[in-house]
Structures are given as structure tokens and as C-alpha cells.
Amino acid sequence: MRQKIWPAWIDRDLAIVLTARTCMSVARAVAGVVTALYLAAEGFSALRIGMLFLCVALTSAVMSSTIGIFSDRLGRRMFLVGVPLVASISAVVFAVSRMTALLFVFGALGSFGRGAGAGAGNVGPYQPAEAAYVAETVPVSKRSDAFGRLSFVSSIGALVGGLLAGLARPGSSVGAAALAAYRPAFLVAAAMSAVAGLLALRLSEPPRPPAEHRRGFVLPRRSWGVLWKFWITNSTNGLAIGLFGPFVSYWFHRRFGASPGEIGLLFAVINVSTLASSIFAADIGRRFGTVRAIVAVRLFSGLLLIPMALSPTFLVGGAIYLVRMMAQRVGLPLRQSFTQSVADPDERASLAALSNLPAQGTQAGSQVLAGYLFDEVSLSAPMVLAGALQVVNAAAYAKLFGAMASSADGGQPAPEAVEAPDELPSSP
């Protein structure tokens, strides 16, 4: 079992990345539980929380796209160091200040509100650089396995972070009292983010090729054949994620009166229960096909949001969310591996970043819509709409990427991913 979890092909650099990811996932899980609850205690309405998350999403979109493009030219390490340190500073600001302008600015810089405490798969806008670094570190045949390990350690970190979210004991505290109640949780997030950045200082990275040997600066030209397809599928998925992702803990709190400790415990149980999903994701992809597995996971995950939205108790809703996260945890490493497999090697980070750019835009807009629906329609409306959108997304993914399944499963880029057009079209 030990060899299955930590095989011999994990070298020193990958071990550092995995350890840093664990620390960052602790921080993300803590923030994922407490951010929306803290803002509500500060008197923010759901719509206002959605506006803050809009700023977070737009800032993250700019940061991740910039990081993806520049890391292909300048290297990955500087971003694996710098972004977690910025997140650490942002968490400190949340721990000491109630000023609305500062909460908006540093919430955006720290990417607070992105990712949920039960998932922690999204560790911030440096993820395109991290994904490209991992793809270059491991053998091609082990790429899905490596991303499965990343998801596994994210679960470990999110498990710890979910429990640490219980450090926030707000009760009915509001205003200054709420800040004091949530401060320990934000300080833990700050400390773990700082550790992640400092660990990345020890990474080794070969020099990037000379500038004249690298193609494309603004757009990944060689990978254009798949980029526009990711734009279509990720846009619809971004709409769905924005409707429920940042609001999961808020929804459990509003719907069932759950405290940060109860929500954190639920997320911890989910992360324990889904550990195996990450490890065996690669095996599932090899057995059923990467694209087919991704489509099945998206379809199942979308359908489960509907009974979750209508669940009568916290226990029932949490159980449905657990099953959904078990499926989601299988799909995450397969999607990351698939994206890296169909990208040109010189454009991996650019493709990873730019493929998610439309998703971040649609996610930003749907977060504001979710806030409005929570306030003015019902607590179930955003979840049901998100479920329907993920079903649509699964169908689109199957249609656009079904023909590429065999080449991706074999570890080779699909032909259209490496053939650059003479000129990029002005629009997809």
C-alpha cells in the first residue's frame, strides 16, 4: 500500500510540490469554510458576498493567465513561491482588519472564496505553473498518477484544514467580536500559505529555452486546436461552479444553521472518505478511458446537486455532498492530466491558464447571480441551476473531446494539439 501511495518515481522536487500543496490545501480549506461566514457576520448580504467573490474571480483570472503565459517563458518556481506568500499576507489582513476596501482587495489577491473546504483542488492562480511543473517532472506514463497524488495530498490538507476551521467560534458574534472570533482561523491560513511558499524555494528547475526557440507569447499557437474547445466546455462549467462553489459553507449555514465547526467536521469526513478516489483515478481513467471517465463524473456530479439542494436535513445534505465529492475527486486529476497531455510541451502552463480564462469570467458573473438568487428567490435555486448546467457541460465535453480519447489515454498529444495554424483565427 505504501508503494501505491508513494511510489519510487516520486523524486525530491515532486515531493516538495506535494508537501507544499498539502500546506496550501490546509489554508484553502480553512478559508473555504470561514470566509463567507465571516463576511456574513460582518453584515454582508449574499449579494454583497457575491460581489466580493466577483472581484476575487476576475483578479484570479488575470493572475492565472499572466502566470501561465510568463511561467512558460520565465519558469515555474518563482510563482510557486510568490503566490502562496501573497495569500499569506492576505489572510493576515483578514485577521486584523474590518475595512471593507481592504477585505475586497486582499480577498481578491489571496483568491479567498475560490475552492471549497471539502475539495481544496484549486490552490490559487499559480496552479497552471504547478501543473506544468509536475507534467515536466514525471514520466509521461505516470502523469495521471502524479496528478492523482496532488489530489490525494490536497484531500489530506483539506481534512486538516476542515478541522482547523473549528478554531473559529463565532456563536452569534458580529462586527468587532466576529473579527476576534474568526482571527485564529485566518492566522492558521496565513501560516500554512507561508510554509507552502517557503518550501517552494527549494525546488530546482532547469533554465527555460532561449526566447528565440519559444513560440507564442499571448496565445498558445500550437495548442490552439484544443484551446477553443476548452473555452466552450469550461465556460459552462464556470457558470455552474460560480453558482454553488464559493457558497457551499454559506449554504449549509443558511439552510441548516450549521456552525463553522460542524461544517469543517463535515468537510473533514468528506476528505477522509474520498482519499482513495484520488489515488485510483488514474486506474479508472486507464480502464474506462480518460474522456469517458471525465464525462461520467461531470454528469453524475451535476445530477447530485439537485437532491442536495432539496435535502431536508444537514445529515442528508452532507451525505449527498460526500458522494458528489467522491466522484468529483476522480475527475480532477484526470482533467489536469488530459489538459497537459494535449498541450504542446512549450505551452503547458499557457494552455492550463488560458483554457480556464472564460470559466473564470462566467464563474465571476454567476457568483453575483447566486447571491441575488439566495437573497431574492430561494436557497435551492442556485444549486438546481448549477446541476442543470453541469449536465449540459458533460454533454459538451463528450461531443468536443470524444474523438481525442484514445490519443490522450496513450499519453501522446492529439494531432490537432501540436499542429499550429499559420494564423490564429480572430474568434473561436
C-alpha positions in Angstrom: 0.0 0.0 0.0 2.9 2.4 0.8 4.3 1.8 -2.7 0.9 2.6 -4.2 0.6 5.9 -2.3 4.3 7.0 -2.5 6.0 5.1 -5.4 9.6 5.2 -6.3 9.1 7.6 -9.3 8.3 10.5 -6.9 11.6 12.4 -6.8 12.8 15.2 -4.5 11.2 18.0 -6.5 7.8 16.3 -6.8 7.9 15.5 -3.1 8.4 19.3 -2.4 5.5 20.1 -4.7 3.3 17.6 -2.9 4.2 18.8 0.5 3.7 22.5 -0.5 0.3 21.5 -2.0 -0.7 19.9 1.3 0.1 23.1 3.2 -1.7 25.3 0.7 -4.7 23.0 0.8 -4.9 23.4 4.6 -5.0 27.1 4.1 -7.6 26.9 1.3 -9.8 24.6 3.3 -9.8 26.9 6.3 -10.6 29.9 4.1 -13.2 27.9 2.2 -15.1 27.3 5.4 -14.9 30.6 7.2 -14.6 33.4 4.5 -18.3 33.6 3.6 -19.4 33.0 7.2 -17.1 35.8 8.4 -18.4 38.2 5.8 -22.0 37.4 6.7 -21.1 38.1 10.4 -19.7 41.4 9.3 -23.1 42.2 7.9 -22.6 41.4 4.2 -25.7 40.2 2.3 -25.4 37.3 0.0 -25.4 39.7 -3.0 -22.6 41.7 -1.4 -20.6 38.5 -0.7 -21.2 37.6 -4.4 -19.8 40.9 -5.4 -16.6 40.3 -3.4 -16.3 36.9 -5.0 -16.7 38.6 -8.4 -13.7 40.7 -7.6 -11.8 37.5 -6.5 -12.7 35.7 -9.7 -11.7 38.5 -12.0 -8.4 39.1 -10.2 -7.7 35.4 -10.2 -8.4 35.2 -13.9 -5.9 37.9 -14.7 -3.3 36.5 -12.3 -3.6 32.9 -13.5 -3.5 33.9 -17.2 -0.5 36.1 -16.6 1.3 33.4 -14.6 0.5 30.7 -17.2 2.0 32.8 -20.0 5.0 34.1 -18.2 5.9 30.8 -16.5 6.2 29.2 -19.9 8.9 31.8 -20.6 10.5 32.5 -17.3 10.0 29.3 -15.3 7.5 27.9 -12.8 9.4 28.2 -9.4 9.0 32.0 -8.9 5.2 31.7 -9.0 5.1 28.6 -6.7 7.0 30.7 -4.2 5.3 34.1 -4.7 1.6 33.4 -4.9 1.4 31.5 -1.6 3.2 34.3 0.1 0.7 36.8 -1.2 -2.1 34.6 0.0 -0.4 34.5 3.4 -0.3 38.3 3.6 -4.0 38.4 2.5 -5.0 36.1 5.3 -3.2 38.3 7.9 -5.2 41.3 6.6 -8.4 39.4 7.1 -7.3 38.5 10.6 -6.6 42.1 11.7 -8.8 44.4 9.6 -12.6 45.0 9.2 -12.1 47.7 6.5 -14.4 46.8 3.6 -11.9 48.1 0.9 -9.1 46.0 2.3 -11.3 42.9 2.5 -12.1 43.3 -1.2 -8.5 44.0 -2.3 -6.8 41.3 -0.3 -9.7 38.8 -0.7 -9.0 39.2 -4.4 -5.2 38.9 -4.2 -5.5 35.9 -1.9 -8.2 34.2 -4.0 -10.4 33.8 -1.0 -13.7 32.3 -2.0 -12.2 30.1 -4.7 -12.4 26.4 -3.9 -14.3 24.7 -1.1 -13.1 23.2 2.1 -14.3 19.8 1.0 -12.3 19.9 -2.2 -9.3 22.2 -2.0 -8.4 21.1 -5.5 -8.0 24.7 -6.5 -5.0 26.2 -4.7 -4.9 29.5 -6.3 -3.8 31.3 -9.6 -0.4 29.6 -9.6 -2.0 26.3 -10.4 -1.1 26.5 -14.2 2.5 26.8 -13.3 2.3 24.0 -10.8 0.5 21.7 -13.3 3.2 22.4 -16.0 6.0 21.8 -13.4 4.5 18.4 -12.5 4.0 17.4 -16.1 7.7 18.1 -16.8 8.9 16.3 -13.6 7.3 12.9 -14.0 7.4 10.3 -16.8 4.6 10.7 -19.4 3.1 7.3 -18.4 2.8 8.4 -14.8 1.3 11.8 -15.4 -2.3 10.9 -14.4 -0.8 9.1 -11.3 1.1 12.2 -10.4 -2.0 14.5 -10.6 -3.8 11.8 -8.6 -1.2 12.2 -5.8 -1.7 16.0 -6.0 -5.4 15.5 -5.4 -4.7 13.0 -2.7 -2.5 15.3 -0.7 -5.0 18.1 -1.3 -7.5 15.9 0.5 -5.1 15.4 3.4 -4.6 19.1 3.6 -8.3 19.8 3.3 -9.0 17.3 6.0 -6.7 19.1 8.4 -8.0 22.5 7.3 -11.6 21.5 7.8 -10.9 20.5 11.4 -8.8 23.7 12.0 -11.8 25.8 10.7 -13.3 24.9 14.1 -10.9 27.4 15.6 -13.5 30.0 14.6 -16.1 30.0 17.3 -18.3 33.0 16.4 -21.6 32.0 18.0 -23.8 35.0 17.4 -20.8 37.4 17.2 -21.0 40.3 14.8 -18.7 43.2 13.9 -15.6 43.5 16.0 -16.5 40.4 18.1 -16.8 38.4 14.8 -13.3 39.5 13.8 -11.9 38.3 17.1 -13.8 35.0 16.8 -12.5 34.3 13.2 -9.0 35.6 13.7 -7.4 32.3 14.8 -8.6 30.5 11.6 -7.3 33.2 9.3 -3.9 33.2 11.1 -3.7 29.4 10.5 -4.4 30.0 6.9 -1.7 32.7 6.8 0.9 30.4 8.4 0.2 27.4 6.1 0.3 29.6 3.0 3.7 31.0 4.1 5.1 27.5 4.6 3.9 26.5 1.1 5.8 29.4 -0.4 8.9 28.8 1.6 9.0 25.1 0.7 9.0 26.0 -3.0 12.2 27.9 -2.6 14.0 24.5 -2.5 12.7 23.5 -5.9 15.2 23.0 -8.7 14.3 24.0 -12.2 16.2 23.8 -15.5 16.7 27.0 -17.4 14.0 27.8 -19.9 14.9 27.6 -23.6 16.2 30.8 -25.3 13.4 33.2 -26.3 14.0 32.6 -30.0 13.1 28.9 -29.6 9.8 29.5 -27.9 6.6 30.2 -29.9 3.8 32.4 -29.0 3.6 34.9 -26.2 0.0 35.9 -25.9 -1.8 32.8 -27.1 -0.5 29.1 -27.2 -0.5 28.8 -31.0 0.4 25.1 -31.2 -2.3 24.2 -28.8 -5.0 26.3 -30.4 -6.8 23.3 -31.8 -7.8 22.2 -28.3 -7.8 25.6 -26.6 -11.1 26.8 -28.2 -12.7 23.5 -27.1 -11.7 24.0 -23.5 -13.1 27.5 -23.7 -16.5 26.2 -24.6 -16.6 23.4 -22.0 -15.0 25.4 -19.2 -17.3 28.4 -19.8 -20.4 26.3 -19.0 -18.7 24.6 -16.1 -17.6 28.0 -14.7 -21.2 29.1 -14.7 -22.2 26.1 -12.6 -19.2 26.4 -10.2 -19.9 30.0 -9.5 -23.5 29.3 -8.5 -22.5 27.0 -5.7 -18.8 26.5 -5.2 -17.9 29.6 -3.1 -21.2 29.4 -1.3 -21.2 25.8 0.0 -20.4 26.6 3.6 -22.7 29.6 3.4 -25.5 27.4 2.1 -25.1 24.8 4.9 -25.1 27.7 7.4 -28.2 29.4 6.0 -30.1 26.2 5.2 -29.5 24.2 8.4 -27.9 26.7 10.8 -24.6 24.7 10.8 -21.6 26.3 12.6 -18.1 26.6 11.2 -17.0 23.7 13.4 -19.9 21.5 12.1 -19.2 22.4 8.5 -15.5 21.9 9.0 -16.1 18.5 10.5 -18.3 17.5 7.6 -15.6 18.6 5.2 -13.1 16.6 7.1 -15.3 13.5 6.9 -15.6 14.0 3.2 -11.9 14.3 2.7 -11.2 11.1 4.7 -13.8 9.3 2.7 -12.6 10.4 -0.7 -8.8 9.8 -0.2 -8.9 6.6 -2.3 -10.7 8.4 -5.2 -7.6 10.4 -5.9 -5.2 7.5 -5.8 -7.2 5.3 -8.1 -8.3 8.0 -10.5 -5.5 7.1 -13.0 -6.5 3.4 -12.9 -10.2 4.4 -13.6 -9.1 6.5 -16.5 -7.0 3.7 -18.0 -9.8 1.2 -17.6 -12.7 3.3 -18.9 -10.9 5.9 -20.9 -9.9 9.4 -19.7 -12.6 11.4 -21.5 -15.4 8.9 -20.8 -14.5 9.0 -17.1 -14.5 12.8 -17.0 -17.8 13.0 -18.8 -19.4 10.4 -16.4 -18.1 12.3 -13.4 -19.4 15.6 -14.6 -22.9 14.1 -15.4 -23.1 12.4 -12.0 -21.9 15.4 -10.1 -24.4 17.7 -11.8 -27.3 15.4 -11.2 -26.5 15.1 -7.5 -26.7 18.8 -6.9 -30.5 18.7 -7.3 -31.3 16.3 -4.5 -28.7 18.0 -2.4 -30.5 21.3 -2.8 -33.7 19.8 -1.7 -32.3 17.7 1.2 -34.4 18.1 4.4 -31.6 17.9 7.0 -27.9 18.7 7.4 -27.1 15.0 7.6 -28.8 14.2 4.3 -27.4 17.1 2.5 -23.9 16.3 3.8 -24.2 12.7 2.8 -25.2 13.6 -0.8 -22.3 16.2 -0.9 -20.0 13.4 0.2 -21.0 11.1 -2.7 -20.7 14.0 -5.1 -17.2 14.9 -3.9 -16.1 11.2 -4.2 -17.0 11.4 -7.9 -15.5 14.9 -8.3 -12.2 13.8 -6.8 -11.8 11.1 -9.5 -12.4 13.7 -12.3 -10.0 16.4 -11.1 -6.6 14.7 -11.7 -7.9 13.2 -15.0 -8.9 16.6 -16.3 -5.5 18.1 -15.3 -3.6 15.2 -16.9 -5.7 15.4 -20.0 -5.1 19.1 -20.4 -1.3 18.6 -20.1 -1.4 15.6 -22.5 -3.0 17.5 -25.3 -0.8 20.6 -24.8 2.4 21.4 -26.7 5.2 20.9 -24.2 6.3 24.5 -24.6 2.8 25.8 -23.9 1.6 23.7 -21.0 1.2 26.4 -18.4 -0.3 28.8 -21.0 -2.9 26.3 -22.1 -3.7 25.4 -18.5 -4.2 29.1 -17.6 -5.9 30.3 -20.8 -8.2 27.3 -21.0 -9.8 28.3 -17.8 -10.0 32.1 -18.6 -13.6 32.0 -19.9 -14.6 29.8 -16.9 -13.3 32.4 -14.5 -15.3 35.1 -16.3 -18.5 33.1 -16.3 -17.9 32.0 -12.7 -17.5 35.6 -11.7 -20.8 36.6 -13.1 -22.7 33.6 -11.8 -21.4 34.3 -8.3 -23.3 37.6 -8.3 -26.3 35.8 -9.7 -26.1 33.2 -7.0 -26.1 36.0 -4.3 -29.2 37.5 -5.9 -31.0 34.1 -6.0 -30.1 33.3 -2.4 -31.5 36.7 -1.3 -34.5 37.1 -3.5 -35.6 33.6 -4.8 -34.6 30.6 -2.6 -31.6 28.8 -1.2 -32.2 25.9 -3.6 -32.4 27.8 -6.8 -28.6 28.3 -7.4 -27.9 24.7 -6.7 -30.6 23.4 -9.1 -29.5 25.7 -11.9 -25.8 24.7 -11.3 -26.8 21.0 -11.6 -28.5 21.6 -14.9 -25.5 23.5 -16.3 -23.1 20.7 -15.3 -25.3 18.1 -17.2 -25.1 20.4 -20.3 -21.3 20.6 -19.7 -20.9 16.9 -19.6 -22.6 16.6 -23.0 -20.5 19.3 -24.5 -17.3 17.7 -23.2 -18.2 14.3 -24.7 -19.0 15.9 -28.1 -15.8 18.0 -28.3 -13.2 15.7 -26.9 -14.6 12.2 -27.5 -12.5 11.8 -30.7 -9.3 12.6 -28.8 -9.8 9.9 -26.1 -7.5 7.2 -27.4 -4.6 9.5 -28.1 -4.8 11.1 -24.6 -5.1 7.7 -22.9 -2.0 6.6 -24.7 -0.1 9.6 -23.3 0.5 11.3 -26.6 -0.8 14.7 -27.7 -3.6 14.6 -30.1 -2.5 15.6 -33.6 -4.6 18.8 -33.6 -2.9 19.9 -30.4 0.6 20.1 -31.9 -0.2 21.4 -35.4 -0.2 25.2 -35.3 -2.3 27.1 -37.8 -0.5 29.7 -39.9 -2.5 32.4 -38.2 -4.8 32.3 -35.2 -8.4 33.0 -36.0 -9.7 36.2 -34.6 -12.5 34.3 -32.7 -13.2 30.6 -32.0 
